[in-house]
Amino acid sequence: MGVDSDTNPVLGFDLGTTFSAVARWTDGRGPRIIQNKTGLDTTQSVVYRNPANDEMIVGRIAYHRGLMSPENMIVGVKRLMDETAHNVHLGGKAFTPVELSAMILKKIYNDAKSQYPKGVFSSRGSVVTVPFYFKAHQIDNTRQAAEMADINCIGIIQEPIAASLLYAFQLCEEHSEQEFSQNILVFDLGGGTFDLTLFHLEHTKTELIFEVLGAGGDDRLGGMDFDKCLGDVILEKGEVSLQGLDPVLFNKAQKNLFEHAVNAKIALGASSEYFVAIPFILPDKHIEISMTRGEFEKSIIHYLHKIEGIIDSLWAKAGVKPSEVDRVIRVGGSSGIPCVKALLDDVVGGEKVWGNINPSTSVAEGASMYAAYLDDKEFFDKEIIIRTRTCHALGLKTAGDYFTEIIPANRKTPCSVKRLFTTNEDNATSLDIEIFQGSGRIVKAETHSHIGTIQITNLPPRPAGELDIEVNFKVNEEQILSVTVTAEGHRKSTTLNYT
């Protein structure tokens, strides 16, 4: 059976913060988006619970129902994927972020299946995307959601790599016999996360090589933050305060404001002025104001400065100048906001932006290509090689909850680093080596991800400082971390998939 099976295809899922999409691979035509039941390329990543019958609804209908009873709706669950113990309450019932994410994946998968007679369509293999800047447990939670959705997940791929695969496919279609190399900057600003990734692309007659030169980002920066800023301006100009309201009234007013802020943001992307009318934002209050693009841009200036800072740090991290970038790929709906586009154009030049790509669907399309490659590595006529780097530092938690870095961020893989430690207590006969991924001197839940523990027992008692403990971190080509601890003849190893 070929990759191009009509009813048993490979699929690529873009599980987004605000919108999600699914694409299939078709031989001879490449990736194709599968539209949802309403004929749209993307589905809103919104989940609503109907408390009357416990029905779970996903997508645009969920969003509109949630505007009337926001306590039953969740938007942006992807931002909660790092909070493993977090429960989201919808109408008094608790759900984990993994469960809610699985519902979104299941919805767009079922929409694809609904285009065929019942029981005919199923995925032979699916790939789900994650931000490059996700930590280990966020990626693992995404993998669990995919398994829960029963979409036959055969791989996880970072969103910028997926978008780059689509670009490379288009380039190879146009220049199949031509060898070339390029530096590619993927600027991915979606509804909830920001990823910035610099690749070196090498195309030969037998290989397509992606080498990550550097990456940066923020998993708490995106269009949802811009909506909040714009909403605050609307309230200020409309002379309305939501302070001191009871929770039900506050939630309804917030969701109403959010909807109008999103509409205003979209409108201001095309025009310099927009009239905002929100009847009954409160029982006795209306808002009727005029908003300008300049006011919107001023409200998000803090985030624009953050984006600039992340871009600036990337050049130093990668050792590449902006002038050395050959192509820019914009991904995510928020990357098309005029002031964001202007910022990027000023840094690298607008003429370098690749226009033959849909920022809202390119990630799902690239993921479907990777799914096809994993399913049958002969399909593309070339070997796809992805050489990446550590996105976050890897290390140990030591006395005082200090994070001791072993392998730094942006280290080219494969790599191996050994460090020598000792005990800080007399006569210690056992050790728990706790392995973390993250940044910052002190291990904290918001900045570090716990990815494993190695326990060594039956050590000979020694005074503090006299027992040598050798720790060896090794990351292979597939981003698998192997940790070996050796102490007084005792040796223990573990393998950890941290991506």
C-alpha positions in Angstrom: 0.0 0.0 0.0 1.4 3.4 -1.0 1.6 6.5 1.0 -1.1 8.0 -1.2 -3.9 5.6 0.0 -7.2 7.5 -0.4 -8.9 6.1 2.7 -5.8 5.1 4.7 -3.4 8.1 4.4 -0.7 9.6 6.5 -1.8 12.8 8.3 -0.1 15.8 9.8 -1.8 17.6 12.8 -1.1 21.2 13.8 -2.4 21.3 17.4 -2.5 25.1 17.8 -3.3 27.4 20.7 -6.2 29.2 18.9 -6.6 27.2 15.7 -5.7 23.7 14.6 -5.5 21.9 11.3 -4.9 18.6 9.6 -3.3 17.8 6.3 -2.8 14.6 4.3 -0.1 13.6 1.9 -1.0 12.9 -1.7 1.6 11.5 -4.1 2.2 13.7 -7.1 0.5 16.7 -5.4 2.2 16.9 -2.1 0.4 17.9 1.1 -3.3 18.9 1.1 -5.3 20.4 3.9 -8.4 18.5 4.9 -11.2 21.0 5.6 -13.5 20.6 8.5 -17.3 20.1 8.3 -17.9 23.8 7.7 -15.5 23.9 4.8 -12.7 25.8 6.6 -9.0 25.0 6.6 -8.6 25.5 10.3 -10.7 24.7 13.4 -10.8 26.8 16.5 -9.0 25.1 19.4 -12.0 25.7 21.8 -13.7 23.2 23.9 -17.2 23.7 25.4 -19.1 21.4 27.8 -22.9 21.5 27.8 -23.8 20.9 31.4 -27.3 19.9 30.5 -26.2 16.6 28.8 -22.5 16.5 29.4 -21.8 16.9 25.7 -18.3 18.1 24.7 -18.2 20.4 21.7 -15.1 21.6 19.9 -14.6 24.4 17.3 -16.5 27.4 16.2 -19.8 26.3 17.7 -18.0 25.7 21.0 -16.7 29.3 20.9 -20.1 30.9 20.2 -21.8 28.9 22.9 -19.0 29.8 25.3 -19.6 33.5 24.7 -23.0 33.0 26.4 -21.7 30.8 29.2 -17.9 31.3 29.4 -17.6 29.2 32.6 -18.2 26.2 30.3 -15.5 27.0 27.7 -11.7 26.8 27.5 -9.6 28.8 24.9 -5.9 28.4 24.7 -5.5 25.0 26.5 -2.1 24.6 24.7 -0.7 27.1 27.2 -1.5 24.8 30.0 0.4 21.8 28.6 3.3 22.5 31.0 1.0 22.2 34.1 0.6 18.5 34.5 -1.4 18.8 37.7 -3.6 21.6 36.4 -7.4 20.9 36.1 -9.6 22.9 33.9 -13.2 23.2 35.3 -15.9 23.4 32.7 -19.4 23.7 34.2 -18.2 22.2 37.4 -16.5 19.2 35.8 -12.7 18.8 35.8 -10.5 18.0 32.8 -6.8 17.9 32.3 -5.1 19.8 29.5 -4.1 16.5 27.9 -7.8 15.4 27.8 -8.9 18.7 26.3 -6.1 18.6 23.7 -7.1 15.1 22.8 -10.7 16.3 22.2 -9.4 18.9 19.7 -7.3 16.4 17.8 -10.2 13.9 17.8 -12.6 16.6 16.5 -10.5 17.4 13.4 -9.8 13.7 12.8 -13.5 12.9 12.9 -14.2 15.8 10.5 -11.8 14.2 8.1 -13.4 10.7 8.6 -16.9 12.1 8.1 -16.1 12.8 4.4 -16.2 9.0 3.8 -18.7 6.3 4.6 -18.5 5.2 8.2 -15.6 2.9 9.0 -13.8 3.5 5.7 -11.3 6.2 6.5 -8.5 5.8 9.1 -5.0 7.2 9.4 -2.1 4.8 8.7 0.2 7.1 10.6 0.0 10.6 12.0 2.5 13.2 13.1 1.6 16.0 15.6 3.5 19.2 15.9 4.8 21.1 18.9 6.6 24.5 19.3 10.4 24.2 19.1 10.6 25.9 22.5 8.4 23.3 24.3 10.1 21.5 27.2 10.2 17.7 27.7 7.0 17.3 29.7 5.0 19.6 27.4 6.1 17.4 24.4 5.3 14.3 26.4 1.8 15.7 27.3 1.2 16.4 23.6 2.2 12.8 22.7 -0.2 11.5 25.4 -3.0 13.7 23.9 -2.3 12.2 20.5 -2.5 8.7 21.9 -5.7 9.5 23.7 -7.2 10.8 20.5 -6.5 7.5 18.7 -5.0 9.1 15.6 -2.2 6.5 15.3 0.6 8.9 16.1 4.0 7.8 14.7 6.0 10.9 15.5 6.2 14.4 16.9 7.9 17.2 15.0 8.6 20.8 15.9 6.5 23.4 14.1 9.3 25.3 12.5 10.9 22.1 11.1 7.5 21.2 9.7 7.1 24.6 8.0 10.7 24.3 6.7 9.9 20.9 5.2 7.1 22.3 3.2 9.3 25.1 1.9 12.0 22.6 1.0 9.5 20.5 -0.8 8.3 23.4 -2.9 11.9 24.4 -3.6 12.8 20.8 -4.6 9.8 20.6 -6.9 11.0 23.7 -8.7 14.7 22.8 -8.8 14.8 19.0 -8.4 18.2 18.5 -10.0 19.8 21.6 -8.7 22.1 21.5 -5.6 21.8 24.5 -3.3 22.2 25.7 0.3 20.3 28.4 2.2 20.0 29.9 5.7 16.3 29.9 6.6 14.7 31.9 9.4 11.3 30.5 10.5 9.4 33.2 12.3 6.4 31.4 14.0 4.0 33.7 15.9 0.7 32.0 16.6 -2.1 32.6 19.0 -0.3 31.6 22.1 3.4 30.8 21.4 6.4 32.4 19.6 9.1 30.3 18.0 12.2 31.6 16.2 14.4 29.1 14.5 17.3 29.5 12.2 18.2 26.5 9.8 20.9 25.8 7.3 19.3 23.9 4.4 21.4 21.8 2.2 19.9 20.2 -0.9 21.9 17.5 -2.8 21.0 14.8 -5.3 20.5 12.3 -2.5 19.9 14.3 0.7 17.8 17.1 2.2 19.7 18.3 5.3 18.3 20.6 7.9 20.8 21.8 10.5 19.4 24.0 13.3 21.8 26.9 13.9 19.9 28.5 16.7 16.5 28.8 18.3 14.6 31.1 20.7 11.1 31.8 21.7 8.5 32.2 24.4 5.7 29.8 25.1 3.7 32.7 26.7 3.7 35.2 23.8 1.2 35.3 21.0 -2.0 36.7 19.5 -4.0 36.0 22.7 -1.7 38.5 24.5 -2.3 41.1 21.8 -6.1 40.5 22.2 -5.8 41.2 25.9 -3.9 44.4 25.3 -6.4 45.6 22.8 -9.3 44.7 25.1 -7.7 46.8 27.9 -7.6 49.8 25.5 -11.2 49.3 24.5 -12.3 49.3 28.1 -10.2 52.4 28.9 -11.5 54.4 25.9 -15.1 53.2 26.6 -14.7 54.2 30.2 -15.8 50.8 31.5 -14.3 48.9 34.4 -14.8 45.2 35.1 -13.4 45.4 38.6 -15.5 44.2 41.5 -18.0 42.2 39.4 -19.3 38.9 40.5 -17.5 36.0 38.7 -20.4 35.1 36.3 -20.9 38.6 35.1 -17.2 39.2 34.9 -16.6 36.1 32.8 -19.4 37.0 30.4 -18.1 40.6 30.0 -14.6 39.3 29.5 -15.6 36.8 26.7 -17.7 39.5 25.0 -14.8 41.9 25.2 -12.4 39.2 23.9 -14.6 38.5 20.8 -14.7 42.2 19.9 -11.0 42.6 20.5 -10.2 39.8 18.1 -12.5 41.3 15.5 -10.8 44.7 15.9 -7.3 43.2 15.7 -8.2 41.5 12.4 -9.9 44.6 11.0 -6.9 46.8 12.0 -4.7 44.5 10.0 -6.4 45.7 6.8 -7.4 49.3 7.7 -6.0 52.1 9.8 -9.2 52.6 11.8 -12.1 50.5 13.2 -15.3 51.3 15.0 -15.9 49.1 18.1 -19.5 48.7 19.3 -20.2 46.4 22.2 -23.8 46.7 23.4 -24.5 45.7 27.0 -20.9 44.9 27.9 -22.5 45.3 31.3 -26.2 45.4 32.0 -26.2 49.2 32.0 -23.2 49.9 29.9 -22.4 50.1 26.1 -19.1 50.7 24.4 -19.0 52.8 21.1 -15.5 53.9 20.3 -13.1 54.3 17.4 -9.8 52.5 17.4 -6.8 53.2 15.3 -4.0 50.9 14.2 -1.5 53.2 16.0 -3.4 52.7 19.3 -3.3 49.0 18.9 0.4 48.9 18.1 1.2 51.1 21.1 -0.7 48.7 23.3 1.5 45.8 22.3 4.8 47.6 22.2 6.0 45.6 25.2 5.6 42.4 23.3 7.2 43.8 20.2 10.2 44.7 22.2 10.3 41.2 23.6 10.2 39.8 20.0 13.0 42.1 19.0 15.1 40.9 22.0 14.6 37.3 21.1 15.6 38.0 17.5 18.7 39.9 18.6 19.8 37.1 20.9 19.4 34.6 18.1 22.1 36.2 16.0 24.6 36.0 18.8 23.6 32.4 19.7 23.8 31.2 16.1 26.8 33.2 15.0 24.9 34.4 12.0 24.2 38.0 10.8 20.8 39.1 9.5 22.3 39.8 6.1 23.3 36.1 5.9 19.7 34.9 6.0 18.5 33.9 2.5 14.9 33.2 3.2 12.3 34.0 5.8 9.2 31.8 6.4 6.4 33.4 8.3 4.2 31.0 10.2 1.1 31.6 12.5 -1.7 34.0 12.1 -0.1 36.7 14.2 3.0 36.8 12.0 0.8 38.7 9.5 0.0 41.7 11.8 1.4 44.8 10.0 3.7 46.0 12.8 5.1 42.5 13.2 5.7 42.2 9.5 7.4 45.6 9.5 9.6 44.6 12.4 10.7 41.4 10.6 11.2 43.3 7.3 13.4 45.9 9.0 15.6 43.2 10.5 16.1 40.9 7.5 14.5 42.5 4.5 10.9 42.1 3.2 12.2 40.7 -0.2 13.4 37.6 1.6 10.0 36.5 2.9 8.6 33.4 1.1 5.2 34.2 -0.2 4.2 30.9 -1.6 3.0 29.5 1.7 -0.1 29.8 3.9 1.0 30.8 7.5 -2.1 29.2 9.0 -1.8 25.8 7.3 1.9 25.3 6.5 2.7 23.5 9.7 0.1 20.9 9.2 1.1 20.4 5.6 4.8 20.0 6.6 3.8 17.6 9.3 2.0 15.4 6.7 5.2 15.3 4.6 7.2 14.1 7.6 4.5 11.5 8.3 4.9 10.3 4.7 8.6 10.1 5.2 8.4 8.1 8.5 5.9 5.8 6.8 8.0 5.2 3.8 11.5 6.7 3.6 11.7 5.9 -0.1 8.8 8.1 -1.1 10.7 11.4 -1.4 13.6 10.0 -3.4 16.0 11.7 -0.9 17.0 11.1 2.6 15.8 13.7 5.1 18.3 14.5 7.7 17.5 16.8 10.6 20.4 18.0 12.8 19.1 19.9 15.7 20.4 21.5 18.9 19.5 21.4 22.5 16.8 24.1 22.9 17.1 24.2 26.7 20.0 23.4 29.0 20.2 20.0 30.5 21.6 19.4 34.0 21.1 18.3 37.6 19.5 19.6 40.8 22.2 20.0 43.4 22.2 21.1 47.1 20.1 24.2 47.7 17.9 23.4 44.7 20.6 24.8 42.4 20.4 23.9 38.7 23.9 22.7 37.7 24.1 22.8 33.9 25.8 19.9 32.1 24.9 20.5 28.5 24.1 24.1 27.6 21.3 25.3 25.4 22.0 25.5 21.7 24.6 22.8 21.9 24.9 20.9 18.6 23.9 17.3 18.8 25.1 14.6 19.1 27.2 15.6 22.0 28.6 14.2 25.3 29.7 15.9 28.5 31.2 14.5 31.7 31.2 16.2 35.1 32.6 15.2 38.4 30.6 15.7 41.6 30.9 14.6 45.3 28.6 14.3 48.3 27.7 17.1 50.7 26.8 14.8 53.6 28.8 12.4 55.7 28.3 8.7 55.2 25.7 9.0 52.4 24.9 5.4 51.2 22.4 6.3 48.5 22.0 9.1 45.9 19.0 10.4 43.9 20.3 12.2 40.8 17.5 14.4 39.6 17.8 15.4 35.9 16.2 18.7 34.7 15.8 20.7 31.5 15.5 24.5 31.7 17.2 27.8 32.5 17.9 29.8 35.6 20.1 29.1 38.7 17.3 27.8 40.9 15.1 24.8 39.9 11.5 26.1 39.7 8.4 24.5 38.2 7.9 27.4 35.8 11.4 27.4 34.4 12.5 23.8 34.6 11.2 20.4 33.5 12.0 17.3 35.5 12.9 14.6 33.0 14.1 11.7 35.2 15.8 10.4 38.3 18.7 8.0 38.7 18.9 6.3 42.1 22.1 4.6 43.3 22.1 2.6 46.6 24.5 0.6 48.7 27.4 3.1 48.4 30.3 2.8 50.9 30.0 5.4 53.6 32.5 8.3 53.1 33.0 11.7 54.7 31.4 14.5 52.8 33.5 15.5 49.8 35.4 12.2 49.5 33.2 10.2 47.3 33.7 10.8 43.6 30.5 10.8 41.4 31.0 10.9 37.7 28.0 12.0 35.6 28.0 11.6 31.9 25.3 13.2 29.7 25.0 12.1 26.1 22.5 13.3 23.5 22.3 11.4 20.3 21.1 12.4 16.8 17.5 11.7 17.7 17.6 13.9 20.7 17.6 11.0 23.2 19.4 11.8 26.4 21.4 9.0 28.0 22.7 9.6 31.5 25.3 7.4 33.2 26.3 7.8 36.9 29.4 6.1 38.3 30.3 6.2 42.0 32.8 3.9 43.8 32.4 1.0 41.3 28.6 1.5 41.2 27.4 2.3 37.7 23.9 3.1 36.6 22.5 4.4 33.3 19.1 5.5 32.0 17.8 6.7 28.6 15.4 9.6 28.5 13.4 10.9 25.6 13.3 14.6 26.4 11.9 15.9 23.1 
